[in-house]
Amino acid sequence: MQLSESLQTNSGQNGTDISRNEVTGLCRDGFWLLIGDEEFFIPFADYPAFFHGTVEQIMNFHTIGSIQIHWPGLDIDIELEALRKPQNYPLTFKE
């Protein structure tokens, strides 16, 4: 058996998402978020709802499809496109 055949046979199910989604860093100004192969910085100045969140709440998130990120403990949703092209999505917050 050739190596390429072995890799194809043992690589798992087709369509299985093996990309990692995680918070990779946290500092006083915000946090870094890795979604697949893209990394974003989420500044607290632009997203103040995260500022009062706990580390656990910030780290506990999931993606909704391939377009949205949700933090259930903070009731926050951000569309990936807003992180990719923030100039197209002016931020407004209501308290």
JOVEN-V913120 format. One record per residue. N is the residue number from 1. RES is the residue in one small letter. PSI is psi in degrees with one decimal (999 if undefined). D_FIRST is the distance of its C-alpha to the first C-alpha in Angstrom with 1 decimal. Layout:
N & RES & PSI & D_FIRST
N & RES & PSI & D_FIRST
//
This chain:
1 & m & 134.9 & 0.0
2 & q & 156.9 & 3.8
3 & l & -42.8 & 6.6
4 & s & -35.9 & 8.4
5 & e & -41.2 & 6.4
6 & s & -43.0 & 6.8
7 & l & -40.4 & 10.3
8 & q & -38.4 & 11.1
9 & t & -33.6 & 10.5
10 & n & 11.6 & 12.4
11 & s & 2.6 & 15.0
12 & g & -173.6 & 17.6
13 & q & 147.6 & 19.8
14 & n & 139.2 & 20.5
15 & g & 0.4 & 23.8
16 & t & 128.3 & 24.1
17 & d & 112.9 & 26.3
18 & i & 7.2 & 25.2
19 & s & 151.9 & 27.9
20 & r & 137.1 & 30.5
21 & n & 119.2 & 34.2
22 & e & 158.7 & 36.6
23 & v & 121.4 & 39.9
24 & t & -12.0 & 39.0
25 & g & 153.4 & 42.6
26 & l & 132.9 & 46.2
27 & c & -178.6 & 49.4
28 & r & -20.1 & 53.1
29 & d & -13.2 & 52.6
30 & g & -157.1 & 49.6
31 & f & 158.4 & 45.9
32 & w & 136.5 & 42.5
33 & l & 122.9 & 40.2
34 & l & 119.9 & 36.4
35 & i & 108.2 & 35.2
36 & g & -118.5 & 31.6
37 & d & 15.7 & 31.5
38 & e & 137.3 & 35.3
39 & e & 135.8 & 37.9
40 & f & 146.7 & 41.6
41 & f & 127.3 & 44.8
42 & i & 99.9 & 47.1
43 & p & 137.3 & 50.6
44 & f & -28.2 & 53.1
45 & a & -35.2 & 55.7
46 & d & -26.0 & 54.0
47 & y & 70.8 & 52.8
48 & p & -18.7 & 55.6
49 & a & -24.6 & 54.6
50 & f & -22.6 & 51.9
51 & f & -39.1 & 54.5
52 & h & 1.7 & 55.9
53 & g & 153.6 & 52.6
54 & t & 164.7 & 51.2
55 & v & -42.9 & 48.0
56 & e & -43.1 & 46.5
57 & q & -38.8 & 47.6
58 & i & -38.1 & 46.2
59 & m & -17.3 & 42.8
60 & n & 94.1 & 42.6
61 & f & 165.7 & 41.6
62 & h & 159.7 & 39.1
63 & t & 148.4 & 38.2
64 & i & 106.7 & 39.4
65 & g & -143.6 & 37.0
66 & s & 15.8 & 36.1
67 & i & -13.3 & 39.8
68 & q & 150.4 & 41.7
69 & i & 137.4 & 41.9
70 & h & 132.9 & 44.1
71 & w & 98.9 & 45.7
72 & p & -37.6 & 47.0
73 & g & -18.7 & 49.2
74 & l & -6.5 & 51.0
75 & d & 49.3 & 50.9
76 & i & 137.0 & 49.6
77 & d & 137.2 & 47.4
78 & i & 132.3 & 46.3
79 & e & 138.0 & 44.5
80 & l & -35.8 & 41.7
81 & e & -31.1 & 43.4
82 & a & -29.4 & 46.5
83 & l & -34.5 & 44.5
84 & r & -39.6 & 42.9
85 & k & 69.6 & 46.2
86 & p & -26.0 & 49.0
87 & q & -22.4 & 51.6
88 & n & -4.8 & 51.2
89 & y & 83.1 & 51.9
90 & p & 137.8 & 55.2
91 & l & 132.1 & 55.5
92 & t & 135.4 & 58.5
93 & f & 144.5 & 59.0
94 & k & 137.2 & 61.5
95 & e & 999 & 62.8
//
